[in-house]
Amino acid sequence: MPVVEDEPRVYEIRIHGCPTALEALALQDPIERLLCPDPDHAPPCEIPWSFTLAGEDTGTTLVLGVYTSCGRAAHVADRVRTLVGETRSVAVRVEEAGEWEELVEQYRIEKGLG
């Protein structure tokens, strides 16, 4: 029986436990390599993604936005969790497109949907 994936939507993968913004930003490059091992490949990337930072009482959170299915978002989060280790928590949550509209637009363009 073929696996049926749900429709793509925006997910935030939040990497907590970065004491400073500089430390959070230092995680971007290794996470980028997880998502896109060959930065010189022909577009599109398999999963549209982008980063932002969120300040919290306990430090800075690196936020990875992805536009994909629920299962693939969970898989990416598991890979990120393995990369960053046990000193940082990694959480996934569904988000509205809002701040991440460029991911939705990138997906539409790359899939020829508009």
N, C-alpha and C positions, 0 to 999 in steps of 0.2 A: 504494500500500500504506500503510495507516495506521501511524503511529508508535506502538509499544507502550512505555509507560513502566514502569519497575520500581516495585515497591511502595515507598511512602514509608518512610523511617526517619530516625533522627537523624544529622545531620552537624554537625561543628564546623568553622567557617571561622575560622581563627586568624590574626589580624593581628599580626605580630611587629614589633619595632623601635620600640616606644614607650618612651622613656627613663623616663617617669613614669606613674603611674596617671592623673594629671590629663590628660595628653596622650592616653592611651588613651580615657578617658571623653569627650574632646572629639570623637572620631571617631563616637561613637554617633549623634548627631543626623543628620549627613549620610548615614550608612549607613541609618538608619531611613527617611529620605526616598527612598532607593533602593528599599527594600522596600515602602514604603507612602507613595506620593507625596501621597495625600489622607488625612491622619490623621482626618478627620471622616467618612469613608465608613462605610456600613453594614457591620457585620461579615458574614462573616469576612474576614480578610486572606487573600490568595492562598496565602501560605506562612506557617505559624506560626513565630515567631522570638522570640529572647530573647538578652540579653547577660550575660556575666560577665567577670571579670578573672582572669588567671593570672599569678602572679609567676614570673619566670625570672631566671637569672644575668645576662642581658643587659638586663634592664628588665622592662616590663610588657607582657603580651599581651592584647589585646582579643579575646574569644572570642564569636563569634556562633553561637548554636545555631539550626539550622533543622530542620524536619520536612518532608521532601520527597523526591522521587526523586533518584537519582544525577545525572542530566542537569541537573535544575533546580538542584541544589546547586552543580554545576560552573559553571553560568551565573551564579548569584548571586556565586560566588567571583570570576569574571572581572570582573563589574561592580564589586565591592568593590576588586579589584586596580587597576582603572582609576581609581577614586576616590581611593585612598590614595597612588597614585604608586609610583615605583620605590624610594623610600627605605625602604619597609616591605615585608616579604615576606608573602604570603598563602598559606596552606596549607589544604587540605580533608582531613578524615579522618572516617571512620565512627565513631560512638560508640554505646555502649549507652544506653538511655533514661535510666537512673539519675537523674543530676542534671537531666536535661531532661524528666522525666516530664510536666511541665505542658504541654509542646509536644504530646506524644502525646495527652494528655487533651483539649487544646484542639481538635486535629484531629478526634478522635472525636466530641466534642460538636457541633462545627460541621458535620460530615458526617452527623450523626444516627446515629452508630454506637454510642452508649452513653452 
